[in-house]
Amino acid sequence: MEETKIREQLAHTLANDSNNYSEILKLSTKLASFDKDNVRFSVDAGVIDRLGSELVARQETAVSELVKNAYDADATKVNIKFENSDEIGGTLYIEDNGTGMSKDQLVRGFMRISSTDKLHNPLSEIYHRKRAGQKGIGRFAVQRLGEKLTITTQTTNADTALVLSINWDNYSNDLELNSITNKVHTKTKVKESGTILKIEGLRDKWSEASIKRVYKYIGDILQPFPLSEIEEEKLEDVTSVDPGFKVYFSKIINGRQINIADEKTMVYNHATAIIDGWIDKDGLGLYTVESNKLDINDIGDISSNPDIEKVPFSQLKNIKFRAYYFIYNSSLIPKMQETNIRRIARTQGGIRLYRNGFRVLPYGEPNNDWLGLDASTVKRSILPVHANINFFGFVELKDNLNDFNETSSREGLLENEGLIELKNFVYRTIVTAIIKIAEVRNVKIVSGQKHVDGLYETVEVRIKNIAFTLEELDRELEKETGNIEVKRRRKKKIDQVKKDIEALRVAQEEEKEQFLKERSMLRVLSSVGLTIGLFLHEVGDYILNMDNNVSFLLEKLNNDQVIIDRLTLLQSNIESFNTYTSYFDAVISQNVSRNIKPIDLKNAINIFWKTIENDLIKNNIELNEPEIIGNYLFTCPMHPSEWSSIFFNLFTNSKKAIKRSNNRGIINIKCEKIENKIFLKFSDTGDGIKEENRERIFEEFFTTSSPNTIENIEAHNEYTGTGLGLKIVKDILSSYRGRIFVDEPQEGYSTTIKIEVPAVTEKDLDKYGL
């Protein structure tokens, strides 16, 4: 009888080979099948393969689960190396410096499916991190990635390291799961503590692009670093302060290691300022602003009530955030880095939210304006730039008590009072900080701010988010007990305040629109006045030449050849005069209309070039044919006369600089479109601009071309500088969110002035029928 035979085999094994646990387990399992009165669950070994493919379908998920295990083991860094992975069959190493595993932890944790260890121990041993790894998925992630696993792990207290090897191909169908054995042995420790996973026979190809994709995925789900260092008070046990968690990726090709760079960390180094905010254990809000570039080191507090100082936040405790602030189109970011930083900011900028060390979506995703920064920027009630694209930052939310619960869809947190206070605190802190920075930079903070002695007056700006404040008050009224009639009257007053605020907003927008129209017209008229001044100078020069020619003809009628030469010169002067008058007549005519439209800069440059052609010949200046790259160079909607003023200002300044230098006169114009900007470079071979004057030339009344004394004015044979030309040009461009500055001279030239102006948008192309 088979049952008797198995009993005899089991008894023999127990008596003669008692350490053969695999055989004992196998015979015991077979013997249990003869129990007619009881049935037991059994597990087919093929479940490992099925769970691996179903639970961990993506490469990113598989690697991230193993990284989470290192995080749970209190590692501060993880090195992930791919070797010969361009083809299937390569090797992956995942090495951490965590606490490692004892044999009991290895057996009861890693080797036990659906382990309850993380339920019994929700926080890590050293840094008290909330456990991140999903229960039991780590081992299936390894099986998903490769055919064979070798674990080398050691703890601080152990004298040796444990080595466990698992061949996943052994886990085939029709075998009992508990009948498959895996050898564990010891060896000399290779490090103080930590774990090394060696995964051989990779099931997928891992190109550099796919490695970067996983790197970005892991970088997004993990908080970049802890903010413990900005706590108000030092922790007594400094050894338990979490130093952070870093993941490093590399690829080994023919023995050479190639590191995968962390673009975002490199970006942080170029920040204009770092804004730190935190709420202490008592609910009080504090912040710091630091900037080496602007020499700022400021600290302040944020009250829950904008009107009363030091009122704590009732729903917030131990909240921290950090924001790296970038001001584009300034000298505060290296030119070579600015384009790249903008590119990254479009997809990775903004303020992200991390709960217990891990990312909460969709906060900080592209087009997610959870703090209202983009909306606030559009309103322009606060002028210094503070859109999402100006920040790389994150909020650290330690939520061990589950005060901030995720929605059932796992998309965002439930909109409770705590979340409202959190938004309020972060938004108001950021705006307070950027105002501090703007004051140091002497940048306008609010519309209508006066300008005194070259400096903007310091403005006490009250920062409050009315929407948040009213919403919180509404919630309090709903909870409040007491007289119903009192509550009804207070509710009515709040509704009236909301209506008044909306009416004020509408009135403000109407006033703002009218103000902008009037300001635009004044700017156009000022540019026309400047253009007329230039025109009068040029006309006077030509009239003088024509008068000399007529006088000469009257005296020399007896010399035919000389007369012909003079008539030819007179004809040339008259042609130039006609060209100028036609051009300026067109400029004046354009000002009859206040309408603006996208300007075809290619066409505007060519018209200007033809206008000054004869003048260049007369002044012995060579103008290379404008270098215009591309065909569709339409600017944002502008007034046509504004470009006339811009061109003639640059041209007359170049003429004067060339005359002063006695150099061979050459002027070069280059224009192109890059992304959503139109760039124009105006270069000359004049006497250049001194370093100390590069910013001052755009100030009102600053000039280098006025005569030294009143006596020299009559003898001064060039247009007298007023110091307003380039200031007006700068104001014109600034009004369209463009800019002008002295750039590094192009090769072969002394001076290069660079202009940037927004390109036309698709919306404006449709609006103006272009």
KALIN-V339399 format. One record per residue. D_FIRST is the distance of its C-alpha to the first C-alpha in Angstrom with 2 decimals. Layout:
d_first=[D_FIRST D_FIRST]
//
This chain:
d_first=[0.00 3.85 5.66 5.52 6.41 8.99 10.28 10.98 12.69 14.67 15.78 16.84 18.77 20.44 21.53 22.76 23.55 24.36 26.81 24.39 24.43 23.39 20.06 19.53 20.53 18.32 15.06 16.41 17.10 13.65 12.27 15.15 14.06 11.51 14.68 15.58 19.00 20.39 20.93 22.47 24.80 23.83 26.46 26.54 28.40 30.80 32.42 34.52 36.22 36.79 38.24 40.42 42.01 42.44 43.60 45.69 47.14 50.45 51.33 53.75 51.16 48.65 51.24 52.81 49.53 49.24 52.91 52.33 49.65 52.31 54.79 52.39 52.05 55.86 56.65 60.31 59.84 57.25 57.74 56.04 56.37 55.41 55.29 55.57 54.64 56.92 54.02 50.33 48.40 50.81 50.18 50.94 51.70 51.99 53.40 54.52 56.17 54.33 52.60 49.44 45.93 44.37 40.71 39.87 41.93 40.34 36.79 37.56 40.26 39.92 36.13 35.42 35.73 38.08 39.28 41.46 43.62 46.59 46.43 46.63 49.19 51.40 54.10 53.93 54.37 57.77 59.79 58.23 57.61 55.87 52.51 52.74 49.37 47.19 43.95 41.35 43.15 44.18 40.89 40.76 44.39 43.46 40.68 43.25 45.76 43.97 40.90 40.70 41.75 42.82 43.85 46.18 47.12 49.00 50.53 53.81 52.20 49.64 50.58 48.34 47.20 43.62 42.45 39.54 38.67 36.77 36.17 35.90 34.59 31.23 30.85 29.75 28.03 24.26 23.70 23.16 26.55 25.49 23.56 26.90 28.91 32.64 34.40 37.11 39.64 43.15 46.48 50.17 51.60 53.63 55.49 56.04 53.72 52.37 49.70 49.64 47.43 47.28 45.96 45.65 45.30 47.29 46.33 49.99 53.43 55.57 59.26 61.97 62.65 59.07 59.06 62.33 60.87 57.98 60.53 62.71 59.78 58.78 62.46 62.90 60.02 60.79 63.96 66.19 66.78 67.12 70.53 70.24 73.30 75.62 74.72 77.77 76.67 74.68 71.35 71.39 68.11 69.02 65.84 63.85 66.07 64.03 65.67 64.20 61.57 62.34 60.29 61.45 60.42 61.01 60.14 59.82 61.10 61.37 61.33 64.07 63.38 65.04 65.26 65.14 68.20 68.31 71.22 71.57 71.84 74.56 76.33 76.48 78.79 81.53 81.63 85.10 83.92 80.85 80.65 78.41 78.01 76.02 75.83 75.48 73.55 76.49 76.63 79.79 80.07 81.37 81.84 83.13 84.69 84.85 86.50 87.64 89.36 91.51 91.66 90.10 88.28 88.44 86.57 86.87 85.19 84.07 84.57 82.54 85.92 88.13 91.25 90.38 89.34 86.23 84.47 80.70 78.08 76.29 72.97 72.63 71.61 70.70 71.28 72.42 73.42 75.01 76.98 78.40 81.65 83.16 86.67 87.03 90.33 91.68 92.16 89.28 86.54 86.91 87.86 85.24 82.47 83.67 82.51 79.00 78.81 79.96 77.31 74.50 76.02 75.86 72.06 71.24 74.33 74.71 73.13 69.34 67.38 64.48 62.51 60.68 61.09 59.91 61.89 62.55 63.48 65.90 68.44 70.38 69.14 71.91 74.02 72.53 75.55 73.85 76.66 79.46 80.90 81.55 83.04 85.25 86.44 87.42 89.45 91.40 92.43 91.39 92.53 90.71 87.68 84.42 82.20 78.47 79.25 81.32 78.35 75.07 73.58 70.79 70.29 67.86 66.39 64.31 62.70 60.21 61.14 60.61 64.24 64.19 61.34 60.45 60.79 57.74 58.24 58.31 61.79 64.16 64.55 65.48 69.28 69.93 72.86 71.34 71.09 74.66 75.91 73.99 75.67 79.01 78.73 77.67 80.23 83.14 82.33 82.26 85.54 87.20 86.20 87.43 90.74 91.10 90.52 92.99 95.68 95.35 95.58 98.59 96.85 97.78 95.46 96.73 99.04 102.68 102.36 105.79 106.64 108.91 110.36 107.62 104.80 102.91 103.54 100.66 99.16 97.36 94.62 92.62 89.06 87.27 84.79 86.32 83.36 80.99 83.52 84.14 80.46 79.76 82.74 81.53 78.16 79.93 82.06 79.04 77.50 80.81 81.55 85.09 87.93 86.90 90.46 90.59 87.35 88.71 91.93 90.11 87.78 90.83 92.43 89.37 89.36 93.05 92.43 89.87 92.45 95.14 92.93 92.17 95.87 96.73 94.20 95.72 99.24 98.25 96.79 100.00 102.17 100.07 100.33 104.11 104.43 102.46 104.68 107.83 106.54 105.57 109.09 110.74 108.68 109.71 113.35 113.20 111.79 114.57 117.19 115.87 115.82 119.42 120.40 118.90 120.60 124.02 123.65 122.84 125.59 128.17 127.33 127.74 130.96 132.44 131.62 133.12 136.23 136.73 136.33 138.91 141.39 140.92 141.55 144.78 146.03 144.83 145.71 147.57 144.41 142.35 139.26 138.85 139.25 136.48 134.12 134.90 134.49 131.10 130.05 131.49 129.53 126.32 126.97 127.64 124.38 122.45 124.27 123.36 119.70 119.61 121.42 119.14 116.03 117.31 118.60 115.08 113.72 116.25 115.61 111.88 112.61 114.12 110.53 108.09 105.11 102.57 100.31 97.94 100.11 99.54 100.09 100.37 103.30 104.87 104.82 106.42 109.20 109.93 109.95 112.50 114.63 115.07 115.38 119.19 119.18 116.91 119.30 122.23 120.50 119.27 115.60 112.90 110.15 107.22 105.92 103.37 99.81 97.91 94.18 92.73 94.47 93.25 94.68 95.36 95.68 94.90 97.72 100.94 104.70 106.19 109.12 106.79 105.76 109.45 110.06 107.04 108.07 111.76 111.01 108.84 111.38 114.46 112.70 111.78 115.37 116.77 114.22 115.04 118.77 118.42 116.37 118.64 115.44 114.93 113.95 110.61 108.59 105.01 102.98 99.23 97.13 93.46 90.61 87.44 84.77 86.72 89.87 93.08 94.44 98.07 99.54 103.34 104.45 107.88 109.58 111.80 112.26 108.82 107.87 107.81 104.49 105.95 107.23 104.07 103.22 106.83 108.00 106.19 108.05 111.02 114.45 113.05 114.83 115.75 118.38 121.17 124.58 125.21 128.51 130.39 133.00 130.40 129.16 131.84 131.26 127.48 126.82 123.31 121.57 121.67 118.22 117.69 114.24 112.89 111.62 108.24 107.75 108.17 105.82 103.19 103.64 103.33 100.04 98.65 99.30 96.85 94.29 95.45 97.00 99.46 99.48 100.80 98.15 98.02 100.68 99.56 100.30 104.04 105.06 106.35 105.04 102.21 102.00 98.64 98.17 94.89 94.86 92.02 91.48 91.76 88.65 87.20 88.42 92.01 91.89 91.20 93.76 96.57 95.64 95.02]
//
